[in-house]
Amino acid sequence: DARQYTVPKEQYLEAIRNGETPDVDGYKGHLRECYVVAAPDADKAKIENEIKTMENYFVGYETVVNFISQEELNRDHKGIPHGGFVLRSGESTDGTRHVVEYSLKLDSNPEFTGSALVAYARGIYRLAKHGGTGCYTVFDIPPAWISTHSAEELRAHSL
């Protein structure tokens, strides 16, 4: 049994929050932290090496493998949580900087994903009622169309 977290490195989050634009990519900007329950007779060095050398997933990342008990995994890492940050910085005029930050903290990534799929199905249904056909992305669907609330409720309680 195991869990893996991709954790942003704090120095890059802070730099972006301070309006800087560090030269960083996904590999350099994140730590992959693994929590693994190994069988009592397992070769932990081999397991760690297999994790760190897994192509298209761990190779290129700074990766830490922690071996823990099943009880600790169940207590501290149960479920399928997910979270993260999206940061965007820029300038509107020379020297006038802006930073937008979104964060996400989910107890259950699959449950949230299912809810998002249902919400966008609702949006596509509303798009079709307005005559829309073809291929669309989440950027093309108005936020009000994914909500179960009326436009009046959204204006009264969400603005």
C-alpha positions as CSV (number, residue, x, y, z in Angstrom):
1,D,0.0,0.0,0.0
2,A,1.3,3.5,-0.8
3,R,0.5,7.1,-1.3
4,Q,2.3,9.8,-3.3
5,Y,2.1,13.5,-3.0
6,T,3.5,16.1,-5.4
7,V,4.4,19.0,-3.2
8,P,5.3,22.5,-4.5
9,K,8.6,23.8,-3.2
10,E,7.9,26.7,-0.9
11,Q,10.7,29.0,-2.2
12,Y,9.0,29.0,-5.7
13,L,5.5,29.6,-4.3
14,E,6.9,32.6,-2.3
15,A,8.8,34.0,-5.2
16,I,5.7,34.0,-7.4
17,R,3.6,35.4,-4.6
18,N,6.1,38.2,-4.3
19,G,5.6,39.0,-8.0
20,E,8.9,37.4,-9.2
21,T,9.1,35.0,-12.2
22,P,11.6,32.4,-11.2
23,D,13.1,30.2,-13.9
24,V,11.5,26.9,-12.8
25,D,9.7,24.0,-14.4
26,G,7.4,21.3,-12.9
27,Y,10.3,19.0,-12.2
28,K,12.4,21.6,-10.3
29,G,9.5,23.2,-8.6
30,H,8.0,20.1,-7.0
31,L,9.0,17.4,-4.6
32,R,7.5,13.9,-4.9
33,E,6.9,12.5,-1.5
34,C,6.0,8.8,-1.2
35,Y,4.7,6.9,1.8
36,V,5.1,3.1,1.4
37,V,4.0,0.1,3.4
38,A,6.4,-2.7,2.6
39,A,6.1,-6.3,3.4
40,P,8.3,-7.3,6.4
41,D,10.7,-9.2,4.2
42,A,10.7,-6.7,1.3
43,D,13.9,-5.2,-0.1
44,K,13.3,-1.6,0.7
45,A,16.3,-0.3,-1.2
46,K,15.0,-2.1,-4.3
47,I,11.5,-0.6,-3.8
48,E,12.9,2.9,-3.4
49,N,15.1,2.5,-6.5
50,E,12.1,1.2,-8.5
51,I,10.0,4.2,-7.5
52,K,12.7,6.8,-8.2
53,T,13.6,5.3,-11.6
54,M,9.9,5.0,-12.8
55,E,9.9,6.5,-16.2
56,N,7.2,9.1,-17.0
57,Y,6.4,9.6,-13.4
58,F,9.2,10.0,-10.9
59,V,12.3,10.4,-13.1
60,G,13.4,14.0,-13.1
61,Y,11.8,14.9,-9.8
62,E,13.4,15.1,-6.4
63,T,11.7,12.1,-4.8
64,V,11.7,11.1,-1.1
65,V,10.5,7.6,-0.2
66,N,9.3,7.1,3.4
67,F,8.6,3.5,4.7
68,I,5.8,3.5,7.2
69,S,3.5,1.0,8.9
70,Q,0.0,0.2,7.6
71,E,-1.5,1.7,10.7
72,E,0.3,5.0,10.1
73,L,-0.7,5.0,6.4
74,N,-4.4,4.4,7.4
75,R,-4.2,7.1,10.1
76,D,-2.4,9.8,8.2
77,H,-2.9,9.1,4.5
78,K,-6.3,7.4,4.1
79,G,-8.7,8.3,1.4
80,I,-7.6,10.0,-1.9
81,P,-7.1,13.6,-1.0
82,H,-5.8,16.2,-3.6
83,G,-4.9,19.8,-3.5
84,G,-2.7,22.4,-5.1
85,F,-2.2,25.9,-6.2
86,V,-2.4,27.8,-9.5
87,L,-0.6,31.1,-9.5
88,R,-0.4,33.6,-12.3
89,S,1.5,36.8,-12.2
90,G,1.9,39.6,-14.7
91,E,2.1,43.3,-15.3
92,S,-0.7,45.6,-16.5
93,T,1.8,48.5,-17.0
94,D,5.5,48.6,-16.7
95,G,6.3,48.0,-13.0
96,T,2.7,47.4,-11.9
97,R,2.6,43.8,-10.9
98,H,-0.4,41.5,-10.1
99,V,-0.6,38.0,-8.7
100,V,-3.7,35.8,-8.9
101,E,-3.8,32.6,-6.8
102,Y,-6.2,29.8,-6.7
103,S,-6.0,26.9,-4.2
104,L,-7.7,23.6,-3.9
105,K,-8.0,21.3,-0.9
106,L,-10.0,18.1,-1.5
107,D,-10.8,15.3,0.9
108,S,-11.6,13.0,-2.1
109,N,-10.2,13.7,-5.5
110,P,-12.5,11.1,-7.2
111,E,-15.6,12.6,-5.5
112,F,-14.7,16.1,-6.6
113,T,-13.9,15.0,-10.1
114,G,-17.3,13.3,-10.4
115,S,-19.0,16.5,-9.1
116,A,-17.1,18.6,-11.7
117,L,-18.1,16.2,-14.5
118,V,-21.8,16.5,-13.5
119,A,-21.5,20.3,-13.2
120,Y,-20.0,20.6,-16.7
121,A,-22.6,18.2,-18.1
122,R,-25.2,20.6,-16.7
123,G,-23.3,23.4,-18.4
124,I,-23.3,21.6,-21.7
125,Y,-27.0,20.9,-21.4
126,R,-27.6,24.6,-21.0
127,L,-25.2,25.4,-23.9
128,A,-27.2,23.0,-26.1
129,K,-30.5,24.8,-25.1
130,H,-28.9,28.0,-26.4
131,G,-28.1,26.3,-29.7
132,G,-24.4,25.5,-29.0
133,T,-22.9,22.5,-30.8
134,G,-19.4,21.3,-31.3
135,C,-16.3,21.0,-29.1
136,Y,-15.9,23.2,-26.0
137,T,-13.5,23.4,-23.1
138,V,-14.2,24.5,-19.5
139,F,-13.1,28.0,-20.5
140,D,-16.0,28.2,-22.9
141,I,-18.8,27.4,-20.5
142,P,-20.1,30.3,-18.4
143,P,-19.6,29.6,-14.6
144,A,-23.3,30.3,-14.0
145,W,-24.2,27.4,-16.3
146,I,-22.4,24.8,-14.1
147,S,-24.2,25.9,-10.9
148,T,-27.4,24.4,-9.5
149,H,-28.4,27.9,-8.3
150,S,-30.4,30.4,-10.3
151,A,-28.7,33.6,-11.7
152,E,-30.6,35.5,-9.0
153,E,-29.3,33.3,-6.2
154,L,-25.7,33.5,-7.6
155,R,-25.8,37.3,-7.7
156,A,-27.3,37.5,-4.2
157,H,-25.0,35.0,-2.5
158,S,-21.8,34.5,-4.5
159,L,-20.8,38.0,-5.7
